[in-house]
Amino acid sequence: MSKTKYSEKAQEKIGEVMHEFKEGSLRSSSGKKVTNRKQAIAIGISEAKEAGLKVPKQKK
């Protein structure tokens, strides 16, 4: 089974977002505080994609 590969920069970006989540300062696009870990990861991946970093496609 192969693991999903993210670029180093993408991993750093997701790490920054998770740090915000742990501090309690991460907000969703609607302005509400993010309390779900999976949602925080999704936001990190989304931001990495927007920045043009290497993020693999989602498995279906």
Residue, then its C-alpha position, 0 to 999 in steps of 0.5 A: m500500500s502506497k502512502t500519499k506523497y505531499s511536497e515538503k512545502a505542502q507539509e509545512k503549510i498543513g503544519e502551520v494550519m494545524h498549529e493554528f487549529k491547536e492554538g484555537s485561532l483557526r477560522s473557517s471561511s464563514g468566520k466560525k472557529v474550527t473545532n474538527r481536526k479533519q476540517a482543519i486538515a482539509i483547510g490546510i490542504s486547500e490552502a496548499k493547493e491555492a499556493g500551487l504546492k504539490v498536493p496529490k489528487q483525492k482518492k475516490 
